[in-house]
């Protein structure tokens, strides 16, 4: 009798391979049970450090991903039916994906979108037509995939895919069975050995701006990082990139040649604009213009390769000022109305987002690399600081900051100095001491001790506000005042707290970590947790 579940699972796998609909459990377990079970697939912190030290065999990890996919009931060939747009990069890849998905949705196409990380709920990572899948769909597909993998694992090794691998496999199941017309897939880390790179035949690929990040995995130079990113290129599949430093661009060119992949350099967004009128973008900040230019090329290439009309009228591209160009320029064109509308209506929470809450204005941006923090500073100074600061001290500026991983926090903080903050608050990404009922934001890869140690390293001269852990001082109704365990509310004792209470305007920049941004958004907009 013990063999019955395994035999049934194997029968299901063969049925799916033949194209039959996958069976669904009669009574799916509750959504929160799915999230808690998913969290057991997170790599614990000590083991993660061991993996970093050993580094392992990257190709073997990719082969293992294919094995997990097959055990879940899919073959890599099945992914060809998803008409995938595969996008990598260091900064802006998520925004470029968001622009691309919104543009193509405007053509009446049913879109899938896989991204990471999530801000508030893990369902955000798997979207259909721009919306996170429902709790019911998440639970349905989670248990379908989890049970198959559990029933087919090797008893000797008890092998199950880690968190991100599992969600990637689950996303493929969702997109195939929910019959999307296309899937925009954002690379997790790097490209060559990222688990999304089991994709064999995307329709088109993209590379957003390169920068230094995840150096322990990808390498410590832009050239090494470019080599990893170029690993998603596929034979005969067009790829587009934005302006890059010369040497990394040459590495991308060489990687494209190795793979017989036609690579093109996107013209600046100016080339798509008429009479000097800037295109309206749904995402704020000048740095979003290159992401929008990449999205236009990705969307147009997808539409042309899939035989759709209304892709825009080609124009002659003005000659580039450089005499020598390592990568040929993609053609500029006059965007169709659907493209313009898609760029204008694109949304991507937690990136250059402003949330006005009475006298407290929250500026949230998940920038976490040197170049992205530089872009964040330019955006924040333009969005918040163009107005002259009130000389009477009635306007207060606050930085809420955290950084994770192997990032150079000191370098990031130095870039933020021109914003002239009155206070800087360094805190972990946890929004609650207890995570009961908030399993979406549990992270077993980071211990509380290490997170607090990181904060102490970051705080430098700041002490008082860190102890209070409360920026809004009761001025924002979405962020209630902390209450002590006794019967009396937490006292407001410091002069800094008094200044915050009396200020006419409080401007708070939240940056350094998308996980921190997600925690703040959860508090500011409770609807995101529904």
FENSUL-V105728 format. One record per pair of residues at least 12 apart in sequence whose C-alpha atoms are under 10 Angstrom apart, sorted by the first residue. I is the first residue (numbers start at 1). J is the second residue. If there is no record, write none. Layout:
{{I,J} {I,J}}
This chain:
{{3,151} {4,151} {5,147} {5,148} {5,150} {5,151} {5,152} {6,147} {6,148} {6,150} {6,151} {6,152} {6,153} {7,151} {7,152} {8,148} {8,151} {9,23} {9,71} {9,72} {9,73} {9,147} {9,148} {9,149} {9,150} {9,151} {9,152} {10,71} {10,72} {10,73} {10,148} {10,151} {10,152} {11,73} {12,72} {12,73} {12,148} {13,70} {13,71} {13,72} {13,73} {13,74} {13,75} {13,148} {13,152} {14,73} {14,74} {15,73} {16,72} {16,73} {16,74} {16,75} {17,70} {17,73} {17,74} {17,75} {17,78} {19,74} {19,78} {21,177} {22,73} {22,141} {22,144} {22,173} {22,177} {23,144} {24,140} {24,141} {24,143} {24,144} {24,145} {25,140} {25,141} {25,143} {25,144} {25,147} {26,140} {27,140} {28,136} {28,137} {28,139} {28,140} {28,141} {28,142} {28,143} {28,144} {29,136} {29,139} {29,140} {29,142} {29,143} {30,135} {30,136} {30,138} {30,139} {30,140} {30,143} {31,134} {31,135} {31,136} {31,137} {31,138} {31,139} {31,140} {31,142} {31,143} {32,135} {32,139} {32,437} {32,438} {32,439} {32,440} {33,139} {33,143} {33,439} {34,135} {34,138} {34,139} {34,140} {34,141} {34,142} {34,143} {34,146} {34,439} {35,121} {35,122} {35,123} {35,138} {35,139} {35,142} {35,438} {35,439} {35,440} {35,441} {35,442} {36,437} {36,438} {36,439} {36,440} {36,442} {37,142} {37,143} {37,146} {37,439} {38,122} {38,142} {38,143} {38,146} {38,162} {38,163} {38,164} {38,166} {38,167} {38,439} {38,440} {39,162} {39,163} {39,439} {39,440} {39,441} {39,442} {39,443} {39,444} {40,162} {40,163} {40,444} {41,160} {41,161} {41,162} {41,163} {41,164} {41,165} {41,166} {41,444} {42,161} {42,162} {42,163} {42,164} {42,166} {42,442} {42,443} {42,444} {42,445} {43,161} {43,162} {43,163} {43,164} {43,443} {43,444} {43,445} {43,446} {44,443} {44,444} {44,445} {44,446} {44,447} {45,443} {45,444} {45,445} {45,446} {45,447} {45,450} {46,444} {46,445} {46,446} {46,447} {47,445} {48,445} {48,446} {49,445} {52,216} {52,217} {53,216} {55,216} {55,217} {57,193} {58,192} {58,193} {58,194} {58,217} {59,192} {59,193} {59,194} {60,193} {61,193} {61,194} {61,195} {62,192} {62,193} {62,194} {62,195} {62,196} {62,197} {62,198} {63,193} {63,195} {63,198} {64,159} {64,161} {64,165} {64,195} {65,161} {65,162} {65,165} {65,166} {65,168} {65,169} {65,194} {65,195} {65,196} {65,197} {65,198} {66,169} {66,195} {66,197} {66,198} {66,199} {67,161} {68,148} {68,149} {68,152} {68,153} {68,159} {68,160} {68,161} {68,165} {68,166} {68,169} {69,145} {69,149} {69,161} {69,165} {69,166} {69,168} {69,169} {69,170} {69,172} {69,173} {69,198} {70,149} {70,169} {71,145} {71,148} {71,149} {71,150} {71,151} {71,152} {71,153} {72,144} {72,145} {72,146} {72,147} {72,148} {72,149} {72,150} {72,151} {72,152} {72,166} {72,169} {72,170} {72,173} {73,144} {73,145} {73,148} {73,149} {73,169} {73,173} {74,169} {74,172} {74,173} {74,176} {76,198} {76,199} {76,200} {76,201} {77,198} {77,199} {77,200} {77,201} {78,172} {78,173} {78,176} {78,199} {78,200} {79,172} {79,173} {79,175} {79,176} {79,183} {79,198} {79,199} {79,200} {79,201} {79,202} {80,199} {80,200} {80,201} {80,202} {80,203} {81,175} {81,176} {81,179} {81,180} {81,181} {81,182} {81,183} {81,201} {81,202} {82,111} {82,112} {82,172} {82,175} {82,176} {82,179} {82,180} {82,181} {82,182} {82,183} {82,184} {82,199} {82,201} {82,202} {82,203} {83,180} {83,181} {83,182} {83,183} {83,184} {83,201} {83,202} {83,203} {83,204} {83,302} {83,305} {83,306} {84,112} {84,113} {84,181} {84,182} {84,183} {84,184} {84,185} {84,199} {84,200} {84,201} {84,202} {84,203} {84,204} {84,205} {84,302} {85,97} {85,100} {85,101} {85,113} {85,182} {85,183} {85,184} {85,185} {85,186} {85,201} {85,202} {85,203} {85,204} {85,205} {85,206} {85,239} {85,298} {85,299} {85,301} {85,302} {86,114} {86,183} {86,184} {86,185} {86,186} {86,187} {86,191} {86,196} {86,197} {86,199} {86,201} {86,202} {86,203} {86,204} {86,205} {86,206} {86,207} {86,232} {86,233} {86,239} {86,298} {87,184} {87,185} {87,186} {87,187} {87,188} {87,191} {87,204} {87,205} {87,206} {87,207} {87,208} {87,229} {87,232} {87,239} {87,240} {87,241} {87,295} {87,298} {88,185} {88,186} {88,187} {88,188} {88,189} {88,190} {88,191} {88,194} {88,205} {88,206} {88,207} {88,208} {88,209} {88,210} {88,228} {88,229} {88,230} {88,231} {88,232} {88,241} {89,186} {89,187} {89,188} {89,189} {89,190} {89,191} {89,206} {89,207} {89,208} {89,209} {89,210} {89,211} {89,225} {89,226} {89,228} {89,229} {89,230} {89,241} {89,242} {90,187} {90,189} {90,190} {90,207} {90,208} {90,209} {90,210} {90,211} {90,212} {90,213} {90,214} {90,225} {90,226} {90,229} {90,369} {90,371} {90,372} {91,207} {91,208} {91,209} {91,210} {91,211} {91,212} {91,213} {91,287} {91,291} {91,367} {91,368} {91,369} {91,370} {91,371} {91,372} {92,207} {92,208} {92,209} {92,210} {92,287} {92,288} {92,290} {92,291} {92,292} {92,351} {92,367} {92,372} {93,115} {93,186} {93,187} {93,206} {93,207} {93,208} {93,209} {93,210} {93,291} {93,294} {93,295} {94,114} {94,115} {94,116} {94,117} {94,185} {94,186} {94,187} {94,208} {94,291} {94,348} {94,351} {95,186} {95,208} {95,283} {95,288} {95,290} {95,291} {95,292} {95,295} {95,346} {95,347} {95,348} {95,349} {95,351} {96,186} {96,206} {96,207} {96,208} {96,288} {96,289} {96,290} {96,291} {96,292} {96,293} {96,294} {96,295} {96,296} {96,298} {96,346} {96,348} {97,113} {97,114} {97,115} {97,184} {97,185} {97,186} {97,206} {97,208} {97,291} {97,292} {97,294} {97,295} {97,298} {97,299} {97,346} {97,348} {98,113} {98,115} {98,130} {98,184} {98,186} {98,283} {98,291} {98,292} {98,295} {98,342} {98,343} {98,346} {98,347} {98,348} {99,281} {99,282} {99,283} {99,288} {99,291} {99,292} {99,293} {99,294} {99,295} {99,296} {99,298} {99,299} {99,339} {99,342} {99,343} {99,344} {99,345} {99,346} {99,347} {99,348} {100,113} {100,184} {100,291} {100,292} {100,293} {100,294} {100,295} {100,296} {100,297} {100,298} {100,299} {100,300} {100,302} {100,339} {100,342} {100,343} {100,346} {101,113} {101,128} {101,129} {101,130} {101,182} {101,183} {101,184} {101,185} {101,295} {101,298} {101,299} {101,342} {101,343} {101,346} {102,129} {102,130} {102,295} {102,299} {102,338} {102,339} {102,341} {102,342} {102,343} {102,344} {102,345} {102,346} {102,347} {103,295} {103,296} {103,298} {103,299} {103,300} {103,337} {103,338} {103,339} {103,340} {103,341} {103,342} {103,343} {103,344} {103,345} {103,346} {104,129} {104,181} {104,182} {104,184} {104,295} {104,296} {104,298} {104,299} {104,300} {104,302} {104,303} {104,338} {104,339} {104,342} {105,128} {105,129} {105,130} {105,181} {105,182} {105,338} {105,339} {105,342} {106,129} {106,337} {106,338} {106,339} {106,340} {106,341} {106,342} {106,343} {106,345} {107,303} {107,308} {107,309} {107,310} {107,311} {107,338} {107,339} {107,342} {108,129} {108,181} {108,338} {109,129} {109,180} {109,181} {109,182} {110,128} {110,129} {110,130} {110,175} {110,178} {110,179} {110,180} {110,181} {110,182} {110,183} {111,127} {111,128} {111,129} {111,130} {111,131} {111,175} {111,179} {111,180} {111,181} {111,182} {111,183} {111,184} {112,126} {112,127} {112,128} {112,129} {112,130} {112,131} {112,132} {112,133} {112,171} {112,172} {112,174} {112,175} {112,176} {112,178} {112,179} {112,180} {112,181} {112,182} {112,183} {112,184} {112,185} {113,125} {113,126} {113,127} {113,128} {113,129} {113,130} {113,131} {113,132} {113,171} {113,175} {113,180} {113,182} {113,183} {113,184} {113,185} {113,186} {114,126} {114,127} {114,128} {114,132} {114,167} {114,168} {114,171} {114,172} {114,175} {114,183} {114,184} {114,185} {114,186} {114,187} {114,188} {114,196} {115,127} {115,167} {115,168} {115,171} {115,184} {115,185} {115,186} {115,187} {115,188} {116,164} {116,167} {116,168} {116,185} {116,186} {116,187} {116,188} {116,189} {116,514} {117,164} {117,188} {117,514} {117,515} {117,518} {118,350} {118,440} {118,441} {118,514} {118,515} {118,518} {119,349} {119,350} {119,366} {119,440} {119,441} {119,514} {119,515} {119,516} {119,517} {119,518} {119,519} {119,520} {119,521} {119,522} {119,528} {120,438} {120,439} {120,440} {120,441} {120,515} {120,517} {120,518} {120,519} {120,520} {120,521} {120,522} {120,523} {120,526} {120,528} {120,529} {120,530} {121,135} {121,438} {121,439} {121,440} {121,441} {121,518} {121,522} {121,528} {121,529} {121,530} {122,135} {122,138} {122,167} {122,439} {122,440} {122,441} {123,135} {123,137} {123,138} {123,139} {123,167} {123,440} {124,528} {125,167} {125,168} {125,171} {125,186} {126,138} {126,167} {126,168} {126,170} {126,171} {126,172} {126,174} {126,175} {126,185} {127,171} {127,174} {127,175} {127,183} {127,184} {128,174} {128,175} {128,178} {128,179} {128,180} {128,182} {128,183} {129,180} {130,346} {130,347} {130,348} {133,174} {135,530} {137,174} {137,178} {138,170} {138,171} {138,174} {140,174} {141,170} {141,171} {141,173} {141,174} {141,177} {142,166} {142,167} {142,169} {142,170} {142,171} {142,173} {142,174} {143,170} {144,170} {144,173} {145,166} {145,167} {145,169} {145,170} {145,173} {146,160} {146,161} {146,166} {146,170} {149,161} {149,166} {164,188} {164,194} {164,195} {164,196} {165,188} {165,194} {165,195} {165,196} {166,195} {168,185} {168,187} {168,188} {168,195} {168,196} {169,195} {169,196} {171,183} {171,185} {172,185} {172,196} {182,202} {182,203} {182,302} {183,202} {183,203} {184,202} {184,204} {184,205} {185,197} {185,199} {185,202} {185,205} {186,206} {187,229} {187,232} {189,213} {189,214} {189,217} {189,218} {189,228} {189,229} {190,213} {190,214} {190,217} {190,218} {190,219} {190,225} {190,226} {190,227} {190,228} {190,229} {190,230} {190,231} {190,232} {191,207} {191,218} {191,225} {191,226} {191,227} {191,228} {191,229} {191,230} {191,231} {191,232} {191,233} {192,218} {192,227} {192,228} {192,229} {192,230} {192,231} {192,232} {192,233} {193,218} {193,228} {193,229} {193,231} {193,232} {194,228} {194,229} {194,231} {194,232} {196,232} {197,231} {197,232} {197,233} {198,232} {199,232} {199,234} {200,232} {200,233} {200,234} {200,235} {201,233} {201,234} {201,235} {201,236} {201,237} {202,232} {202,233} {202,234} {202,236} {202,237} {202,238} {202,239} {202,302} {203,234} {203,236} {203,237} {203,238} {203,239} {203,298} {203,301} {203,302} {203,303} {203,305} {203,306} {204,233} {204,234} {204,236} {204,237} {204,238} {204,239} {204,240} {204,297} {204,298} {204,299} {204,300} {204,301} {204,302} {204,305} {205,230} {205,232} {205,233} {205,234} {205,237} {205,238} {205,239} {205,240} {205,241} {205,261} {205,263} {205,298} {205,301} {205,302} {206,229} {206,230} {206,232} {206,233} {206,238} {206,239} {206,240} {206,241} {206,242} {206,263} {206,264} {206,294} {206,295} {206,297} {206,298} {207,226} {207,229} {207,230} {207,232} {207,233} {207,239} {207,240} {207,241} {207,242} {207,243} {207,244} {207,252} {207,265} {207,291} {207,294} {208,229} {208,240} {208,241} {208,242} {208,243} {208,244} {208,290} {208,291} {208,294} {208,295} {209,226} {209,241} {209,242} {209,243} {209,244} {209,245} {209,287} {209,290} {209,291} {209,294} {209,371} {209,372} {210,222} {210,223} {210,225} {210,226} {210,229} {210,241} {210,242} {210,243} {210,244} {210,245} {210,248} {210,249} {210,371} {211,223} {211,225} {211,226} {211,244} {211,245} {211,248} {211,369} {211,370} {211,371} {211,372} {212,224} {212,225} {212,369} {212,370} {212,371} {212,407} {213,225} {213,368} {213,369} {213,370} {213,371} {213,405} {213,406} {213,407} {213,408} {214,369} {214,405} {214,406} {214,407} {215,405} {215,406} {215,407} {216,405} {216,406} {216,407} {221,248} {222,244} {222,245} {222,247} {222,248} {222,249} {222,251} {223,245} {223,246} {223,247} {223,248} {223,249} {223,250} {223,251} {223,252} {224,248} {224,251} {225,248} {225,251} {225,252} {226,244} {226,247} {226,248} {226,249} {226,250} {226,251} {226,252} {226,253} {226,255} {227,248} {227,249} {227,250} {227,251} {227,252} {227,253} {227,254} {227,255} {228,251} {228,252} {228,255} {229,251} {229,252} {229,255} {230,249} {230,251} {230,252} {230,253} {230,254} {230,255} {230,256} {230,259} {231,252} {231,255} {231,256} {231,259} {232,255} {232,256} {232,259} {233,252} {233,255} {233,256} {233,257} {233,258} {233,259} {233,260} {233,261} {233,262} {233,263} {234,255} {234,256} {234,258} {234,259} {234,260} {234,261} {234,262} {235,256} {235,257} {235,258} {235,259} {235,260} {235,261} {235,262} {236,256} {236,259} {236,260} {236,261} {236,262} {236,263} {237,256} {237,259} {237,260} {237,261} {237,262} {237,263} {237,305} {238,256} {238,260} {238,261} {238,262} {238,263} {238,264} {238,298} {238,301} {238,302} {238,305} {239,256} {239,261} {239,262} {239,263} {239,264} {239,265} {239,266} {239,297} {239,298} {239,301} {239,330} {240,262} {240,263} {240,264} {240,265} {240,266} {240,294} {240,295} {240,297} {240,298} {240,301} {240,327} {240,329} {240,330} {241,263} {241,264} {241,265} {241,266} {241,267} {241,290} {241,291} {241,293} {241,294} {241,297} {241,298} {241,327} {241,329} {241,330} {242,264} {242,265} {242,266} {242,267} {242,268} {242,290} {242,291} {242,293} {242,294} {242,329} {243,265} {243,266} {243,267} {243,268} {243,290} {244,265} {246,325} {246,326} {247,326} {249,265} {249,325} {249,326} {249,327} {250,325} {250,326} {250,327} {251,326} {252,326} {252,327} {253,326} {253,327} {253,328} {254,326} {254,327} {256,327} {262,327} {262,328} {263,327} {263,328} {263,329} {263,330} {264,297} {264,326} {264,327} {264,328} {264,329} {264,330} {264,331} {265,294} {265,297} {265,325} {265,326} {265,327} {265,328} {265,329} {265,330} {265,331} {266,290} {266,291} {266,293} {266,294} {266,295} {266,296} {266,297} {266,298} {266,327} {266,328} {266,329} {266,330} {266,331} {266,332} {267,290} {267,293} {267,294} {267,297} {267,317} {267,318} {267,320} {267,329} {267,330} {267,331} {267,332} {268,289} {268,290} {268,291} {268,292} {268,293} {268,294} {268,332} {269,288} {269,289} {269,290} {269,291} {269,292} {269,293} {269,294} {269,296} {269,332} {270,289} {270,290} {270,293} {270,332} {271,293} {271,315} {271,316} {271,317} {271,318} {271,331} {271,332} {271,333} {271,334} {272,293} {272,296} {272,314} {272,315} {272,317} {272,331} {272,332} {272,333} {272,334} {272,335} {273,332} {273,333} {273,334} {273,335} {274,334} {279,292} {279,340} {279,341} {279,343} {279,344} {280,340} {280,341} {280,342} {280,343} {280,344} {280,345} {281,340} {281,341} {281,342} {281,343} {281,344} {281,345} {281,346} {281,347} {282,341} {282,342} {282,343} {282,344} {282,345} {282,346} {282,347} {282,348} {283,343} {283,344} {283,345} {283,346} {283,347} {283,348} {283,349} {283,351} {283,352} {283,353} {284,347} {284,351} {284,352} {284,353} {284,354} {284,379} {284,380} {284,383} {285,351} {285,352} {285,353} {285,375} {285,376} {285,377} {285,378} {285,379} {285,380} {285,382} {285,383} {286,375} {286,376} {286,378} {286,379} {286,382} {287,372} {287,374} {287,375} {287,376} {287,378} {287,379} {288,351} {288,352} {288,375} {292,342} {292,343} {292,344} {292,346} {293,332} {293,343} {295,339} {295,343} {296,311} {296,312} {296,332} {296,333} {296,335} {296,339} {296,340} {296,342} {296,343} {297,330} {297,331} {297,332} {297,333} {297,335} {299,311} {299,339} {300,312} {300,333} {300,335} {300,336} {300,339} {309,336} {310,335} {310,336} {310,337} {310,338} {310,339} {311,333} {311,334} {311,335} {311,336} {311,337} {311,338} {311,339} {312,332} {312,333} {312,334} {312,335} {312,336} {312,337} {312,338} {312,339} {313,332} {313,333} {313,334} {313,335} {313,336} {314,331} {314,332} {314,333} {314,334} {314,335} {315,331} {315,332} {315,333} {315,334} {316,331} {316,332} {316,333} {317,329} {317,330} {317,331} {317,332} {317,333} {318,331} {318,332} {349,364} {349,365} {349,366} {349,517} {349,518} {349,521} {350,363} {350,364} {350,365} {350,366} {350,367} {350,510} {350,511} {350,514} {350,515} {350,516} {350,517} {350,518} {350,520} {350,521} {351,363} {351,364} {351,365} {351,366} {351,367} {351,376} {351,511} {351,514} {351,517} {352,364} {352,365} {352,366} {352,367} {352,375} {352,376} {352,379} {352,380} {352,383} {352,509} {352,510} {352,511} {353,365} {353,366} {353,380} {353,510} {354,380} {354,383} {354,384} {354,508} {354,509} {355,508} {355,521} {355,524} {355,525} {356,476} {356,507} {357,472} {357,475} {357,476} {357,477} {357,478} {357,506} {357,524} {358,475} {358,476} {358,477} {358,504} {358,505} {358,506} {359,395} {359,472} {359,475} {359,476} {359,503} {359,504} {359,505} {359,506} {359,507} {360,395} {360,396} {360,397} {360,471} {360,472} {360,473} {360,474} {360,475} {360,476} {360,500} {360,503} {360,504} {360,505} {360,506} {360,507} {360,508} {361,384} {361,397} {361,472} {361,476} {361,505} {361,506} {361,507} {361,508} {361,509} {362,384} {362,398} {362,400} {362,472} {362,506} {362,507} {362,508} {362,509} {362,510} {362,520} {362,521} {362,524} {363,376} {363,379} {363,380} {363,383} {363,384} {363,399} {363,400} {363,507} {363,508} {363,509} {363,510} {363,511} {363,517} {364,376} {364,380} {364,400} {364,508} {364,509} {364,510} {364,511} {364,512} {364,513} {364,514} {364,516} {364,517} {364,518} {364,520} {364,521} {365,377} {365,379} {365,380} {365,509} {365,510} {365,511} {365,512} {365,513} {365,514} {365,516} {365,517} {365,518} {366,401} {366,403} {366,510} {366,511} {366,512} {366,513} {366,514} {366,515} {366,516} {366,517} {366,518} {367,403} {367,412} {367,510} {367,511} {367,512} {367,513} {367,514} {367,517} {368,402} {368,403} {368,404} {368,405} {368,407} {368,408} {368,409} {368,412} {368,511} {368,512} {368,513} {368,514} {369,403} {369,407} {369,408} {369,409} {369,411} {369,412} {369,512} {369,513} {370,407} {370,408} {370,409} {370,411} {370,412} {370,413} {370,414} {370,415} {370,512} {371,412} {371,415} {372,412} {372,512} {373,411} {373,412} {373,413} {373,415} {373,416} {373,511} {373,512} {374,412} {374,415} {374,416} {376,415} {376,416} {376,509} {376,511} {376,512} {377,415} {377,416} {377,417} {377,418} {377,419} {377,509} {377,511} {378,416} {378,418} {378,419} {380,419} {380,508} {380,509} {381,418} {381,419} {384,397} {384,419} {384,507} {384,508} {384,509} {385,397} {385,419} {385,420} {385,507} {389,505} {390,504} {390,505} {392,503} {393,422} {393,499} {393,500} {393,502} {393,503} {393,504} {393,505} {394,499} {394,500} {394,501} {394,502} {394,503} {394,504} {394,505} {394,506} {395,422} {395,499} {395,500} {395,502} {395,503} {395,504} {395,505} {395,506} {395,507} {396,421} {396,422} {396,423} {396,499} {396,500} {396,502} {396,503} {396,504} {396,505} {396,506} {396,507} {396,508} {397,419} {397,420} {397,421} {397,422} {397,423} {397,424} {397,500} {397,503} {397,505} {397,506} {397,507} {397,508} {397,509} {398,419} {398,420} {398,421} {398,422} {398,423} {398,424} {398,425} {398,471} {398,500} {398,506} {398,507} {398,508} {398,509} {398,510} {399,413} {399,416} {399,419} {399,420} {399,421} {399,422} {399,423} {399,424} {399,425} {399,426} {399,471} {399,507} {399,508} {399,509} {399,510} {399,511} {400,423} {400,424} {400,425} {400,426} {400,427} {400,471} {400,508} {400,509} {400,510} {400,511} {400,512} {400,516} {400,517} {400,520} {401,413} {401,424} {401,425} {401,426} {401,427} {401,428} {401,429} {401,455} {401,458} {401,459} {401,509} {401,510} {401,511} {401,512} {401,513} {401,516} {401,517} {402,425} {402,426} {402,427} {402,428} {402,429} {402,451} {402,454} {402,455} {402,458} {402,459} {402,510} {402,511} {402,512} {402,513} {402,514} {402,515} {402,516} {402,517} {403,426} {403,427} {403,428} {403,429} {403,451} {403,454} {403,455} {403,458} {403,511} {403,512} {403,513} {403,514} {403,515} {403,516} {404,428} {404,429} {404,446} {404,451} {404,454} {404,512} {404,513} {404,514} {404,515} {404,516} {405,446} {405,454} {405,513} {407,512} {409,454} {409,457} {409,458} {409,512} {410,457} {410,458} {412,512} {413,458} {413,512} {416,511} {419,509} {421,507} {421,508} {421,509} {422,496} {422,507} {423,462} {423,464} {423,465} {423,466} {423,471} {423,496} {423,508} {424,458} {424,459} {424,460} {424,461} {424,462} {424,463} {424,465} {424,466} {424,471} {424,508} {424,509} {425,455} {425,458} {425,459} {425,462} {425,463} {425,464} {425,465} {425,466} {425,467} {425,468} {425,469} {425,470} {425,471} {425,510} {426,452} {426,454} {426,455} {426,456} {426,457} {426,458} {426,459} {426,460} {426,462} {426,463} {426,465} {426,466} {426,469} {427,451} {427,452} {427,454} {427,455} {427,456} {427,458} {427,459} {427,466} {427,467} {427,469} {427,516} {428,448} {428,450} {428,451} {428,452} {428,453} {428,454} {428,455} {428,456} {428,513} {428,515} {428,516} {428,519} {429,441} {429,443} {429,448} {429,451} {429,452} {429,513} {429,514} {429,515} {429,516} {429,517} {429,518} {429,519} {429,520} {430,442} {430,443} {430,448} {430,451} {430,515} {430,516} {430,518} {430,519} {430,520} {431,516} {431,518} {431,519} {431,520} {431,522} {431,523} {432,519} {433,448} {438,529} {440,529} {441,515} {441,518} {441,519} {441,522} {443,515} {464,494} {464,495} {464,496} {464,497} {465,494} {465,496} {465,497} {468,482} {468,490} {468,491} {468,492} {468,493} {468,494} {468,497} {469,482} {470,482} {470,497} {471,497} {471,500} {471,501} {471,506} {471,508} {472,497} {472,500} {472,501} {472,506} {472,507} {472,508} {473,492} {473,497} {473,498} {473,499} {473,500} {473,501} {473,502} {474,500} {474,501} {475,500} {475,501} {475,502} {475,503} {475,506} {476,524} {477,524} {478,522} {478,523} {478,524} {478,525} {478,526} {479,520} {479,523} {479,524} {479,525} {480,523}}
